[in-house]
Amino acid sequence: MKQEALEHTTAKSKKIKPKWNLMRNWPLHLMVIPAFLVVIIFQYGPLPGLIMAFQEFKPWLGFTDSPFVGLEQFSKMWEFPQSRQVILNTLIIASLKVAFQLIVPFIFALLLNEIRVIGYKRTIQTMVYLPHFLSWVILGGILIDMLSTDGGMINRILSSVFGIKPIFFLGNGDWFRFTVVVSDVWKDFGFATIIFLAALAGIDPSLYEAAVMDGCNRFKQVLYITIPGLIPISIVVGTLSLGSILNAGFDQIFNLYNPLVYGKGDIIDTYVYRVGLLSGDYSFGTAVGMFKSIVSFILIMIAYRMAYVFANYRIF
């Protein structure tokens, strides 16, 4: 009898548990509503506009009366040499960013982990985190002044210390790519280090104690314990980064580039902005942006699958 009553009580509690959790956590659900509305309005609301990619869109005719042209806008994308160059630029810049945004935080986390003076360690962490919270509008203006050929700090140092002639960092295509990648890594590597520091905190301290008893020095401890402990999270970060391989950073490029570097510095997002909004070719700009979104979605799915296969990581 008691067993039946217990089972009945348990079944009843299971039935009311979801409702009870919802009532107990209603403030959390309420906090999510503004973010949910923003996503609906700004992410899903504009989706009907994708029909422009299949039309010769004219603003005065609207969506309903603009002529339907099928895949003509997408075929134009591959016919224009400029479009192909933009896609190539995006792949090169984004690939370099992904690679160095994985390597630099990995190495920095290893070095930071070896600092034993807590105050000094926290100070360094704070200093490298700060640039992440500055917008590219501010950093773009700072970099333009620092890299100027006419009295810029970087060129003055190169000239006075190394005897190098002023370099047109933001006016030469090859140097522009270098500048974009280095400045992006400098801005965000400190914040990206947090992931690796969290992984380091999860390594069992007894492994280091056993290594000391076996006579391992600090270098061997890093080589045989610390680095293997970071490999799984590195695989996850690297594979998930594949989904952003076509996101070369609109904010950064837009605030730094100019017509002199369009050949090697123009990316898909800035190209869509210029062609779609400034030039008024809305259909072609929508087609290019839609192509990027579809490819990015496919890459994200592949990246999640790879993360699950190689690192047993999954979100859903």
Residue frames as qw, qx, qy, qz and C-alpha x, y, z in Angstrom:
[[0.000, 0.885, 0.466, 0.000, 0.00, 0.00, 0.00],
 [0.307, -0.807, 0.111, 0.493, 2.78, 2.39, 0.94],
 [0.444, -0.135, 0.597, 0.655, 4.64, 1.49, -2.27],
 [0.242, 0.617, 0.646, 0.378, 1.57, 2.32, -4.38],
 [0.128, -0.943, -0.250, 0.176, 1.11, 5.63, -2.58],
 [0.418, -0.598, 0.325, 0.602, 4.77, 6.47, -3.12],
 [0.389, 0.156, 0.670, 0.613, 4.54, 5.67, -6.84],
 [0.105, 0.808, 0.554, 0.172, 1.37, 7.77, -7.12],
 [0.253, -0.896, -0.043, 0.362, 3.02, 10.72, -5.39],
 [0.450, -0.358, 0.495, 0.651, 6.10, 10.42, -7.60],
 [0.321, 0.421, 0.684, 0.501, 4.02, 10.27, -10.80],
 [0.025, -0.911, -0.412, 0.016, 2.01, 13.28, -9.66],
 [0.342, -0.774, 0.149, 0.512, 5.15, 15.29, -8.87],
 [0.445, -0.062, 0.603, 0.659, 6.57, 14.46, -12.32],
 [0.226, 0.666, 0.627, 0.336, 3.42, 15.77, -13.97],
 [0.112, -0.967, -0.228, 0.028, 3.46, 19.11, -12.17],
 [0.640, -0.419, 0.139, 0.629, 7.23, 19.60, -12.27],
 [0.399, 0.311, 0.375, 0.777, 7.44, 21.41, -15.64],
 [0.140, -0.821, -0.366, -0.415, 4.65, 23.79, -14.67],
 [0.590, -0.760, -0.118, 0.244, 6.25, 24.39, -11.29],
 [0.620, -0.158, 0.213, 0.738, 9.61, 25.13, -12.93],
 [0.213, 0.557, 0.395, 0.699, 7.96, 27.60, -15.30],
 [0.338, -0.873, -0.275, -0.221, 6.25, 29.41, -12.43],
 [0.682, -0.609, -0.006, 0.404, 9.38, 29.41, -10.30],
 [0.529, -0.168, 0.327, 0.765, 11.61, 30.69, -13.12],
 [0.316, 0.822, 0.463, 0.105, 9.19, 33.21, -14.64],
 [0.110, -0.912, 0.129, 0.374, 11.62, 36.15, -14.10],
 [0.420, -0.338, 0.659, 0.524, 14.20, 34.37, -16.27],
 [0.398, 0.468, 0.721, 0.320, 11.68, 33.78, -19.03],
 [0.092, 0.942, 0.281, -0.158, 10.61, 37.41, -18.78],
 [0.273, -0.736, 0.360, 0.504, 14.22, 38.55, -19.24],
 [0.461, -0.008, 0.737, 0.494, 14.47, 36.53, -22.45],
 [0.391, 0.733, 0.550, -0.083, 11.45, 38.22, -24.07],
 [0.132, 0.896, -0.133, -0.403, 13.27, 41.44, -25.20],
 [0.206, -0.462, 0.752, 0.422, 16.08, 39.42, -26.84],
 [0.431, 0.303, 0.842, 0.111, 13.50, 37.14, -28.44],
 [0.337, 0.843, 0.344, -0.240, 11.63, 40.14, -29.87],
 [0.012, -0.788, 0.409, 0.461, 14.84, 41.67, -31.22],
 [0.319, -0.168, 0.867, 0.345, 15.68, 38.41, -33.02],
 [0.411, 0.554, 0.724, -0.022, 12.17, 38.16, -34.47],
 [0.236, 0.905, 0.153, -0.320, 12.10, 41.77, -35.68],
 [0.070, 0.834, -0.435, -0.332, 15.64, 42.14, -37.02],
 [0.245, -0.325, 0.881, 0.241, 16.54, 38.58, -38.04],
 [0.305, 0.311, 0.894, 0.103, 13.30, 36.96, -39.19],
 [0.275, 0.747, 0.335, -0.504, 11.30, 40.07, -40.06],
 [0.210, 0.687, -0.382, -0.581, 13.42, 41.00, -43.13],
 [0.460, -0.096, 0.855, 0.219, 13.39, 37.43, -44.53],
 [0.573, 0.636, 0.508, -0.098, 10.54, 38.10, -47.03],
 [0.176, 0.884, -0.232, -0.367, 12.92, 40.58, -48.67],
 [0.466, -0.317, 0.753, 0.341, 14.96, 37.64, -49.97],
 [0.633, 0.562, 0.532, -0.001, 12.54, 37.49, -52.87],
 [0.199, 0.910, -0.184, -0.313, 14.54, 40.40, -54.34],
 [0.357, -0.468, 0.738, 0.328, 17.32, 37.93, -55.15],
 [0.428, 0.248, 0.833, 0.248, 15.00, 36.37, -57.74],
 [0.287, 0.859, 0.418, -0.070, 13.69, 39.63, -59.16],
 [0.388, 0.330, 0.083, 0.857, 14.86, 42.69, -61.04],
 [0.246, -0.684, -0.581, 0.367, 13.67, 44.71, -58.07],
 [0.127, 0.472, 0.146, 0.860, 12.47, 48.26, -58.61],
 [0.082, -0.202, -0.630, 0.745, 11.55, 50.19, -55.45],
 [0.364, 0.153, 0.004, -0.919, 8.73, 52.04, -57.20],
 [0.627, -0.003, -0.612, -0.481, 7.18, 48.73, -58.33],
 [0.646, -0.411, 0.442, -0.467, 7.56, 46.88, -55.05],
 [0.353, -0.242, 0.904, 0.006, 7.83, 43.14, -54.47],
 [0.626, 0.381, 0.633, -0.252, 4.62, 42.26, -56.27],
 [0.593, 0.777, 0.121, -0.173, 5.18, 44.07, -59.58],
 [0.087, -0.730, 0.614, 0.287, 8.97, 43.76, -59.99],
 [0.797, 0.365, -0.390, -0.283, 9.81, 41.33, -62.82],
 [0.845, -0.352, 0.403, -0.017, 10.81, 37.81, -61.80],
 [0.443, 0.718, -0.518, -0.138, 14.19, 36.75, -63.30],
 [0.976, -0.056, -0.207, 0.027, 14.83, 33.42, -61.55],
 [0.798, -0.425, 0.084, 0.420, 18.52, 32.71, -60.90],
 [0.529, 0.736, 0.049, 0.420, 19.81, 35.45, -63.17],
 [0.211, -0.913, 0.248, -0.244, 21.21, 37.49, -60.26],
 [0.789, -0.454, 0.401, 0.102, 23.16, 34.48, -59.00],
 [0.820, 0.335, 0.258, 0.386, 24.62, 33.79, -62.45],
 [0.230, 0.905, -0.074, 0.351, 25.72, 37.44, -62.68],
 [0.564, -0.774, 0.286, -0.029, 27.59, 36.94, -59.43],
 [0.804, -0.199, 0.454, 0.329, 29.88, 34.39, -61.10],
 [0.616, 0.645, 0.256, 0.373, 30.18, 36.33, -64.33],
 [0.005, 0.966, -0.136, 0.221, 31.61, 39.46, -62.73],
 [0.681, 0.270, -0.476, 0.487, 35.38, 39.15, -62.02],
 [0.109, -0.520, 0.372, -0.761, 34.93, 41.59, -59.15],
 [0.811, -0.357, 0.039, -0.463, 32.46, 39.25, -57.43],
 [0.941, 0.041, -0.290, 0.167, 34.83, 36.29, -57.66],
 [0.417, 0.433, -0.424, 0.678, 37.68, 38.41, -56.31],
 [0.420, -0.528, 0.235, -0.700, 35.53, 39.54, -53.38],
 [0.944, -0.240, -0.082, -0.209, 34.74, 35.92, -52.44],
 [0.806, 0.224, -0.344, 0.427, 38.44, 35.03, -52.67],
 [0.087, 0.544, -0.361, 0.752, 39.37, 38.02, -50.49],
 [0.679, -0.475, 0.113, -0.548, 36.80, 36.98, -47.92],
 [0.977, -0.089, -0.191, 0.036, 38.10, 33.40, -47.77],
 [0.623, 0.355, -0.374, 0.589, 41.74, 34.52, -47.42],
 [0.103, -0.530, 0.326, -0.776, 41.14, 37.15, -44.74],
 [0.781, -0.392, 0.056, -0.483, 38.65, 35.04, -42.77],
 [0.944, 0.023, -0.297, 0.142, 40.88, 31.93, -42.90],
 [0.445, 0.391, -0.429, 0.682, 43.87, 33.87, -41.59],
 [0.370, -0.504, 0.245, -0.741, 41.75, 35.36, -38.81],
 [0.916, -0.261, -0.100, -0.287, 40.38, 31.94, -37.79],
 [0.843, 0.162, -0.378, 0.346, 43.84, 30.38, -37.74],
 [0.308, 0.370, -0.418, 0.771, 45.54, 33.10, -35.71],
 [0.508, -0.464, 0.144, -0.712, 42.55, 33.58, -33.40],
 [0.954, -0.225, -0.173, -0.101, 43.07, 29.92, -32.45],
 [0.776, 0.201, -0.334, 0.497, 46.87, 29.83, -32.27],
 [0.134, 0.526, -0.298, 0.785, 47.53, 33.11, -30.42],
 [0.617, -0.530, 0.140, -0.565, 45.01, 32.61, -27.55],
 [0.967, -0.109, -0.225, 0.046, 46.23, 29.02, -27.17],
 [0.644, 0.267, -0.341, 0.630, 49.85, 30.11, -26.73],
 [0.103, -0.557, 0.225, -0.793, 48.94, 33.11, -24.56],
 [0.798, -0.462, -0.055, -0.383, 46.85, 30.92, -22.24],
 [0.906, -0.026, -0.283, 0.313, 49.85, 28.58, -21.79],
 [0.400, 0.375, -0.297, 0.782, 52.13, 31.51, -20.96],
 [0.368, -0.556, 0.096, -0.739, 49.62, 33.15, -18.65],
 [0.893, -0.346, -0.229, -0.176, 49.07, 29.87, -16.82],
 [0.785, 0.070, -0.352, 0.504, 52.77, 29.78, -15.89],
 [0.029, 0.569, -0.238, 0.787, 52.67, 33.12, -14.05],
 [0.520, -0.327, -0.734, 0.289, 52.59, 32.49, -10.32],
 [0.082, -0.178, -0.327, 0.925, 52.21, 36.10, -9.08],
 [0.159, 0.612, 0.774, -0.030, 48.42, 36.48, -8.98],
 [0.045, 0.815, 0.180, -0.549, 48.35, 40.29, -9.01],
 [0.062, -0.483, 0.561, 0.669, 50.65, 40.49, -12.03],
 [0.168, 0.187, 0.918, 0.307, 48.63, 37.78, -13.79],
 [0.149, 0.730, 0.631, -0.216, 45.30, 39.61, -13.23],
 [0.007, 0.746, -0.095, -0.659, 46.80, 42.88, -14.44],
 [0.082, -0.248, 0.749, 0.609, 47.95, 41.31, -17.71],
 [0.160, 0.427, 0.884, 0.103, 44.55, 39.64, -18.20],
 [0.112, 0.799, 0.407, -0.429, 42.74, 42.95, -17.74],
 [0.033, -0.632, 0.342, 0.695, 45.04, 44.78, -20.14],
 [0.044, -0.099, 0.836, 0.538, 44.60, 42.26, -22.97],
 [0.148, 0.533, 0.829, -0.079, 40.82, 42.02, -22.42],
 [0.061, 0.638, 0.229, -0.733, 40.16, 45.76, -22.75],
 [0.088, 0.286, -0.515, -0.803, 40.53, 46.15, -26.56],
 [0.012, 0.294, 0.930, 0.220, 37.72, 43.65, -27.09],
 [0.000, 0.700, 0.634, -0.329, 35.22, 46.11, -25.62],
 [0.019, 0.565, -0.143, -0.812, 36.19, 48.97, -27.95],
 [0.694, 0.603, 0.357, -0.169, 34.26, 49.38, -31.19],
 [0.668, 0.155, 0.390, 0.614, 35.97, 49.38, -34.57],
 [0.162, 0.917, 0.217, 0.294, 34.80, 52.95, -35.08],
 [0.393, -0.891, 0.218, 0.056, 37.14, 54.02, -32.28],
 [0.726, -0.324, 0.483, 0.366, 39.94, 51.58, -33.09],
 [0.638, 0.554, 0.377, 0.380, 39.69, 52.37, -36.80],
 [0.080, 0.976, -0.018, 0.201, 40.37, 56.05, -36.15],
 [0.555, -0.724, 0.386, 0.138, 43.28, 55.17, -33.85],
 [0.783, -0.009, 0.501, 0.369, 44.82, 52.78, -36.39],
 [0.499, 0.773, 0.240, 0.310, 44.46, 55.27, -39.24],
 [0.111, -0.965, 0.211, -0.110, 46.44, 57.84, -37.22],
 [0.666, -0.548, 0.483, 0.150, 49.04, 55.33, -36.00],
 [0.743, 0.108, 0.557, 0.356, 49.65, 53.80, -39.44],
 [0.371, 0.915, 0.093, -0.127, 49.69, 57.04, -41.40],
 [0.778, 0.254, 0.064, 0.571, 52.69, 57.57, -43.70],
 [0.150, 0.693, -0.043, 0.704, 52.69, 61.23, -42.72],
 [0.128, -0.513, 0.489, -0.694, 53.89, 61.21, -39.13],
 [0.863, -0.306, -0.236, -0.327, 52.16, 58.02, -37.97],
 [0.536, -0.677, 0.481, -0.151, 53.70, 56.51, -34.83],
 [0.923, -0.011, 0.369, 0.104, 54.38, 53.08, -36.38],
 [0.704, 0.622, 0.049, 0.340, 56.13, 54.48, -39.44],
 [0.043, -0.901, 0.326, -0.284, 58.15, 56.90, -37.32],
 [0.717, -0.499, 0.485, -0.039, 59.40, 53.99, -35.20],
 [0.895, 0.249, 0.303, 0.213, 60.24, 51.91, -38.28],
 [0.480, 0.810, -0.060, 0.331, 62.08, 54.84, -39.82],
 [0.159, -0.859, 0.387, -0.295, 64.04, 55.99, -36.77],
 [0.705, -0.449, 0.539, -0.101, 64.88, 52.60, -35.25],
 [0.794, 0.071, 0.574, 0.185, 65.17, 50.29, -38.28],
 [0.083, -0.456, 0.448, 0.764, 65.76, 52.76, -41.10],
 [0.307, 0.368, 0.842, 0.247, 62.75, 51.45, -43.06],
 [0.095, -0.119, -0.293, -0.944, 60.92, 53.73, -45.45],
 [0.484, 0.102, 0.406, -0.768, 57.30, 54.57, -44.54],
 [0.053, 0.146, 0.960, 0.232, 54.90, 51.72, -45.37],
 [0.453, -0.072, -0.166, -0.873, 51.46, 52.46, -46.77],
 [0.168, 0.024, 0.944, -0.283, 49.68, 49.94, -44.51],
 [0.411, 0.507, 0.614, -0.444, 46.15, 51.02, -45.47],
 [0.443, 0.702, -0.147, -0.539, 46.86, 51.83, -49.11],
 [0.262, 0.420, -0.832, -0.251, 48.65, 48.69, -50.28],
 [0.828, -0.110, -0.296, -0.464, 46.53, 45.56, -50.74],
 [0.749, 0.051, -0.616, 0.239, 49.03, 43.06, -49.30],
 [0.191, 0.153, -0.549, 0.799, 49.86, 45.25, -46.32],
 [0.524, -0.254, 0.012, -0.813, 46.16, 45.93, -45.80],
 [0.854, -0.158, -0.455, -0.195, 45.42, 42.21, -45.36],
 [0.577, 0.072, -0.593, 0.556, 48.33, 41.94, -42.93],
 [0.078, -0.233, 0.318, -0.916, 47.08, 44.97, -40.99],
 [0.685, -0.255, -0.194, -0.654, 43.51, 43.65, -40.85],
 [0.839, -0.127, -0.528, 0.032, 44.53, 40.24, -39.52],
 [0.460, 0.097, -0.536, 0.701, 47.05, 41.55, -36.97],
 [0.212, -0.250, 0.214, -0.920, 44.72, 44.24, -35.63],
 [0.763, -0.258, -0.303, -0.509, 41.83, 41.78, -35.35],
 [0.774, -0.094, -0.565, 0.269, 43.98, 39.30, -33.41],
 [0.243, 0.180, -0.431, 0.850, 45.28, 42.10, -31.16],
 [0.427, -0.307, 0.012, -0.850, 41.73, 43.23, -30.40],
 [0.831, -0.209, -0.122, -0.501, 40.15, 39.85, -29.60],
 [0.654, 0.198, -0.712, 0.163, 42.83, 37.34, -28.59],
 [0.036, -0.246, 0.660, -0.708, 42.62, 38.35, -24.92],
 [0.674, -0.036, 0.218, -0.705, 38.91, 37.68, -24.76],
 [0.848, 0.202, -0.422, -0.251, 39.29, 34.41, -26.69],
 [0.295, 0.375, -0.791, 0.382, 41.86, 33.31, -24.12],
 [0.548, -0.267, 0.421, -0.672, 39.07, 32.95, -21.55],
 [0.925, 0.088, -0.173, -0.325, 37.95, 29.69, -23.18],
 [0.720, 0.315, -0.561, 0.261, 41.41, 28.15, -22.87],
 [0.038, -0.402, 0.609, -0.683, 41.88, 29.41, -19.30],
 [0.760, -0.173, 0.205, -0.592, 38.59, 27.75, -18.37],
 [0.925, 0.179, -0.328, -0.066, 39.83, 24.51, -19.92],
 [0.412, 0.428, -0.633, 0.496, 43.08, 24.81, -17.96],
 [0.395, -0.371, 0.466, -0.699, 41.10, 25.22, -14.73],
 [0.905, -0.046, 0.019, -0.422, 39.44, 21.87, -15.45],
 [0.663, 0.373, -0.633, 0.144, 42.70, 19.90, -15.59],
 [0.832, -0.506, -0.226, 0.007, 43.11, 17.64, -12.55],
 [0.089, -0.878, 0.428, -0.195, 45.84, 19.12, -10.26],
 [0.821, -0.362, 0.442, 0.001, 46.80, 15.61, -9.17],
 [0.850, 0.466, 0.087, 0.231, 48.28, 15.07, -12.63],
 [0.250, 0.835, -0.311, 0.379, 50.81, 17.83, -11.99],
 [0.564, -0.642, 0.459, -0.241, 51.56, 16.44, -8.52],
 [0.944, 0.001, 0.318, 0.085, 52.21, 13.01, -9.99],
 [0.668, 0.672, -0.064, 0.313, 54.42, 14.56, -12.68],
 [0.095, -0.847, 0.412, -0.324, 56.50, 16.38, -10.04],
 [0.771, -0.417, 0.467, -0.116, 56.97, 13.14, -8.12],
 [0.908, 0.270, 0.252, 0.199, 58.16, 11.52, -11.37],
 [0.538, -0.392, 0.238, 0.708, 60.74, 14.27, -11.80],
 [0.397, 0.634, 0.464, 0.474, 59.10, 16.27, -14.61],
 [0.224, -0.226, -0.097, 0.943, 60.13, 19.90, -14.90],
 [0.330, 0.557, 0.294, -0.703, 57.74, 22.73, -15.89],
 [0.315, 0.422, -0.543, -0.654, 58.41, 22.29, -19.59],
 [0.169, -0.005, -0.971, -0.168, 57.56, 18.58, -19.53],
 [0.168, 0.414, 0.738, -0.506, 54.44, 19.25, -17.45],
 [0.377, 0.554, -0.024, -0.742, 53.23, 21.69, -20.08],
 [0.280, 0.355, -0.744, -0.491, 54.17, 19.32, -22.89],
 [0.252, -0.048, -0.963, -0.080, 52.57, 16.16, -21.50],
 [0.042, -0.475, -0.779, 0.408, 49.70, 17.49, -19.33],
 [0.139, 0.570, 0.195, -0.786, 48.71, 21.06, -20.15],
 [0.242, 0.332, -0.531, -0.742, 48.78, 20.90, -23.94],
 [0.173, -0.167, -0.943, -0.228, 46.93, 17.54, -24.16],
 [0.013, 0.507, 0.706, -0.494, 44.35, 19.00, -21.76],
 [0.202, 0.573, 0.016, -0.794, 43.74, 21.88, -24.18],
 [0.042, -0.094, 0.806, 0.583, 43.55, 19.80, -27.34],
 [0.107, 0.504, 0.856, 0.029, 39.81, 18.88, -27.02],
 [0.084, 0.816, 0.333, -0.464, 38.66, 22.49, -26.57],
 [0.072, -0.516, 0.457, 0.721, 41.01, 23.56, -29.37],
 [0.121, 0.158, 0.884, 0.423, 39.31, 21.08, -31.71],
 [0.082, 0.707, 0.680, -0.178, 35.89, 22.42, -30.70],
 [0.006, -0.783, -0.024, 0.621, 36.90, 26.07, -31.18],
 [0.124, -0.350, 0.646, 0.667, 38.62, 25.32, -34.49],
 [0.123, 0.305, 0.889, 0.319, 35.77, 23.33, -35.97],
 [0.063, 0.778, 0.566, -0.266, 33.08, 25.76, -34.86],
 [0.088, -0.648, 0.173, 0.736, 35.09, 28.59, -36.40],
 [0.254, 0.086, 0.771, 0.578, 34.50, 27.02, -39.80],
 [0.133, 0.716, 0.685, -0.009, 30.97, 28.36, -39.68],
 [0.014, -0.926, -0.095, 0.365, 32.29, 31.94, -39.73],
 [0.624, -0.103, 0.442, 0.636, 34.76, 31.38, -42.56],
 [0.274, 0.574, 0.459, 0.620, 32.81, 33.85, -44.74],
 [0.261, -0.940, -0.217, -0.039, 32.59, 36.48, -41.99],
 [0.664, 0.248, -0.152, 0.688, 35.76, 38.50, -42.46],
 [0.330, -0.513, -0.376, 0.698, 34.56, 41.36, -40.24],
 [0.224, 0.767, 0.420, 0.429, 32.40, 44.06, -41.83],
 [0.306, -0.940, -0.116, 0.100, 32.91, 46.63, -39.04],
 [0.589, -0.522, 0.313, 0.531, 36.68, 46.41, -39.20],
 [0.502, 0.216, 0.540, 0.640, 37.02, 46.41, -43.00],
 [0.114, 0.841, 0.450, 0.279, 34.46, 49.18, -43.44],
 [0.309, -0.940, -0.020, 0.146, 36.29, 51.49, -41.04],
 [0.536, -0.544, 0.430, 0.482, 39.75, 50.81, -42.48],
 [0.597, 0.213, 0.598, 0.491, 39.45, 50.20, -46.22],
 [0.188, 0.710, -0.064, -0.676, 39.43, 52.64, -49.14],
 [0.777, 0.583, 0.005, -0.238, 39.25, 52.41, -52.97],
 [0.205, 0.721, -0.659, -0.060, 43.01, 51.77, -53.16],
 [0.157, -0.274, 0.936, -0.154, 42.64, 48.33, -51.53],
 [0.779, 0.169, 0.136, -0.588, 39.34, 47.16, -53.03],
 [0.663, 0.413, -0.589, -0.206, 41.25, 44.61, -55.12],
 [0.530, 0.124, -0.795, 0.266, 42.58, 42.68, -52.09],
 [0.010, 0.013, -0.652, 0.758, 40.66, 44.09, -49.14],
 [0.567, -0.055, -0.102, -0.816, 37.04, 44.14, -50.29],
 [0.125, 0.017, 0.974, -0.189, 34.94, 41.37, -48.71],
 [0.077, -0.442, -0.829, -0.334, 31.43, 40.05, -49.32],
 [0.170, -0.720, -0.572, 0.355, 29.76, 42.22, -46.66],
 [0.104, -0.590, 0.068, 0.797, 31.33, 45.50, -47.80],
 [0.044, -0.002, 0.712, 0.701, 30.68, 44.57, -51.43],
 [0.084, -0.582, -0.800, -0.116, 27.00, 43.95, -50.69],
 [0.154, -0.724, -0.336, 0.582, 26.84, 47.27, -48.86],
 [0.083, -0.435, 0.324, 0.836, 28.34, 49.21, -51.77],
 [0.064, -0.083, -0.783, -0.613, 26.49, 47.42, -54.57],
 [0.164, -0.522, -0.835, -0.051, 23.18, 46.84, -52.83],
 [0.185, -0.787, -0.439, 0.391, 22.74, 50.06, -50.86],
 [0.173, -0.613, 0.158, 0.755, 25.03, 52.73, -52.32],
 [0.018, -0.152, 0.671, 0.725, 24.66, 51.75, -55.99],
 [0.595, 0.186, 0.164, -0.764, 20.99, 50.80, -55.67],
 [0.571, 0.181, -0.728, -0.334, 21.32, 47.31, -57.21],
 [0.597, -0.346, 0.472, -0.549, 19.19, 45.73, -54.50],
 [0.964, 0.114, -0.029, -0.238, 18.55, 42.44, -56.28],
 [0.708, 0.453, -0.469, 0.271, 22.21, 41.69, -56.97],
 [0.051, -0.528, 0.598, -0.601, 23.26, 42.70, -53.45],
 [0.776, -0.220, 0.314, -0.501, 20.55, 40.45, -51.98],
 [0.941, 0.248, -0.219, -0.068, 21.69, 37.54, -54.17],
 [0.462, 0.504, -0.587, 0.433, 25.31, 37.88, -53.00],
 [0.315, -0.423, 0.553, -0.645, 24.25, 38.14, -49.37],
 [0.899, -0.055, 0.118, -0.418, 21.93, 35.15, -49.72],
 [0.815, 0.367, -0.433, 0.115, 24.71, 33.09, -51.26],
 [0.161, 0.488, -0.649, 0.562, 26.93, 33.90, -48.29],
 [0.593, -0.295, 0.408, -0.629, 24.20, 32.98, -45.79],
 [0.956, 0.095, -0.102, -0.259, 23.49, 29.62, -47.44],
 [0.681, 0.404, -0.531, 0.303, 27.17, 28.66, -47.58],
 [0.079, -0.471, 0.588, -0.653, 27.67, 29.80, -43.96],
 [0.789, -0.200, 0.221, -0.538, 24.70, 27.71, -42.82],
 [0.938, 0.206, -0.278, -0.029, 26.08, 24.61, -44.54],
 [0.447, 0.473, -0.578, 0.492, 29.52, 25.21, -42.99],
 [0.397, -0.437, 0.466, -0.659, 27.98, 25.61, -39.53],
 [0.936, -0.069, 0.046, -0.342, 26.20, 22.27, -39.85],
 [0.822, 0.340, -0.399, 0.224, 29.44, 20.62, -40.99],
 [0.135, 0.551, -0.550, 0.613, 31.35, 22.27, -38.15],
 [0.652, -0.367, 0.348, -0.565, 28.89, 21.03, -35.50],
 [0.983, 0.080, -0.103, -0.126, 29.11, 17.53, -36.91],
 [0.634, 0.461, -0.467, 0.409, 32.92, 17.63, -36.90],
 [0.180, -0.548, 0.501, -0.645, 32.95, 18.94, -33.34],
 [0.852, -0.231, 0.215, -0.418, 30.78, 16.01, -32.28],
 [0.944, 0.245, -0.213, 0.060, 32.89, 13.44, -34.14],
 [0.592, 0.448, -0.421, 0.521, 36.32, 14.68, -33.06],
 [0.066, 0.315, -0.533, 0.782, 35.62, 16.18, -29.62],
 [0.264, -0.432, -0.857, 0.095, 32.25, 14.66, -28.59],
 [0.018, 0.281, 0.264, -0.923, 30.80, 18.18, -28.41],
 [0.042, -0.471, -0.720, -0.508, 27.19, 18.88, -29.21],
 [0.177, -0.093, 0.209, -0.957, 24.65, 21.62, -28.47],
 [0.710, 0.083, 0.235, -0.659, 21.46, 19.70, -29.28]]
